[in-house]
Every structure is written in C-alpha cells, then in structure tokens.
Amino acid sequence: MIRTLPAALAAALLASLLTTARAADTPPREPYGIALEGFAYPYPVRQLPIVNDGEQLSMAYMDVAPAQPNGRTVVLLHGRNFPSSYWAPVITMLNEAGYRVVVPDQIGFGKSSKPAGELHFDTLARNTIALLDHLEINKADIIAHSLGGMLGVRIARAYPDRVAHLVLTAPIGLEDYRLYVPPTPTEAIIATEDKLTADGYRKQLQTNYAIKLPPDAITPYIDARFNIKGSPDYPRWLRAFASSGQMIYREPVAHEIPLVTEPTLFIMGADDHNAPGRPNAPEALRPRMGQNAELAKAFAAKMPNARAEVIPDTGHLVFLEAPDKYKELVLGFLGR
C-alpha cells in the first residue's frame, strides 16, 4: 500500500531541500579577522601602539611617499562604513601631485584594534595627532569623508596649528541628529546590525548614499563587513561598530563648524541626503534631515575662510563617483 505524506509536511520537506540546494550553490564566505586579516589594502600597512583609556591598542596606517615630493603631507580620514583602502584612487591622485599621504584606520575601524571601551571623537583626534608626532609631521592638510568629516572638524578645533587645509568630502554631522532622533540603547543597535544581511546592507548603502557606481564596485566593502561574521571575535567588532554610531549621535560637531578658522572646502554630492538615524526619527521630521548640500553652503557662508562646491548627479561617495571633478577641486584648493 502506498502512503502519501500530508500536504503540509511535503511542502516543508520541499522547502528544506530547496534551501539546502541554494546553500550548496552559494560558496561560503572566507572569514576575515576583526582587524580585516584576509582583506587586502593597496599599500603596506603599519601599526602604531596606542593606549586609550588604559587599554593597549594598535592603530593601522598607510604612509605612501610620492616619486617627486612637494614637501607637503595629506592625512585622509575615512568614513564609518568603509575601510581606509577605499581612498586608493585619491592616494594615487595626491602622490602624482607630489604629496606624501598618510591614511590611518581609526581605532575601532578597518585593520586597527577594536576597543572594549566606547569610541569618542576627542580620543580619535588625539590618536591621529599621536600618529603625526610619530611620523614627525608638524603640519598636514586633512581630507575627510563622511564620519571622518566630523573627526576632521574636531581635529581642526582642538589642534588648529597642525592643520593647513581642511577638505570635508560629503561630511555627516552638518546637523545635530539629537534634534530629530530619540536616543537608542546600544544593545538595540547591536541587535539590529546583527540581523542585517549582505543583501540588506547593499540596499542600505545604495539607498542612504545614493551611490552612482556599478553594483560590483561596492562588493569588496560588503565583503569587508560580512566576512567578519565568521570571526570568533565578531561580537567585539559588532560592539565597536555600534559604539561608532553612538559617537556620531552623542558627540555632534555642527555647533563647532562655524568656528573653524583654517581654509576649508566642502565638496558635496547634490544627491547625497545621508542622515544617520533617519529611520528612527518621527515620520514628520524625516524630510527635514539630510539637506547636506544646503547645510554645507550655509556653514561656508558663516566661516572666515571657507567655500562649498556641489557636484551634480553625485551621491555620498563623491571622490569615487566624480573623480575628475574631485581632483580639480582638491588640487586647486590645496595649491592656493
């Protein structure tokens, strides 16, 4: 006698088989360490021992010399969602113009240590100056992107004698996000980030950053994040990442920007409306957030030595999306 399976059980078995087949077709991710061991950078990476809040840490950096030095140094400050390797084309651009280029991964990011304690802009600023001291660089031009823009402002305010020019590339922090977004517990941030999938992260970047690049161009950065999930130290990385989000929220710099006296250039993507925390803001307030190009122009008008340039049809990754215009603006500004 032939027995048939109940329809519900048969459907469940079929779904299980399909899931197993898809899993077999998808190559497993090669785990990275939480210091991005296994992820290649474009230049040799060195390490500087750093002590933050009594914790022994290591700050990764690239120090790239030009073939024909002009005697000047540029420090590149990365954003939150990208390792400093994404600066590769800008490093080449600056080297070709004669600049020595120093490219740190801030503590908590990239190939640098992930601390047990919380991240703070003041601490990251001190670390960056400690790196310059270690390299015997008295004064440098700073080019910053996204979260790095907030750090660049803090460095310019705390160490004005060490900064020659400040380029803020699609910076966040042009508004105080506390005015729109209620506080979120760190554990809630960790839970949300832990549930995020690679496909969800890709969509998040494309939506939040209005990225104008081919999909494959951001795949290495998606890998840089999700291959870390295979590391046994992944919970430590995740906590540091959540801490960086709290740092953005809790330590605004918008009120300090008009006080920056060093020559400053804002380079904005016209389509960049990135605003950290917007999904958690009341719906009525969300449209007011992320008017970044207009905010940059308003700040520049208040500052003693600043201007804002807006590049049409460009999102948050300005230097990758409009490299020729970016080169023209940056080299022209630094050469003043």
Secondary structure, 3 states (H helix, E strand, C coil): CCCCCCHHHHHHHHHHHHHHHHHHHCCCCCCCCCCCCCCCCCCCCEEEEEEECCEEEEEEEEEECCCCCCCCEEEEECCCCCCHHHHHHHHHHHHHCCCEEEEECCCCCCCCCCCCCCCCHHHHHHHHHHHHHHCCCCCEEEEEECHHHHHHHHHHHHCHHHEEEEEEECCCCCCCHHHCCCCCCHHHHHHHHHHCCHHHHHHHHHHHHCCCCCHHHHHHHHHHHHHHHHCCCHHHHHHHHHHHHHHHHHCCCCCCHHHCCCCEEEEEECCCCCCCCHHHCCCCCHHHCCCHHHHHHHHHHHCCCEEEEEECCCCCCHHHHCHHHHHHHHHHHHCC
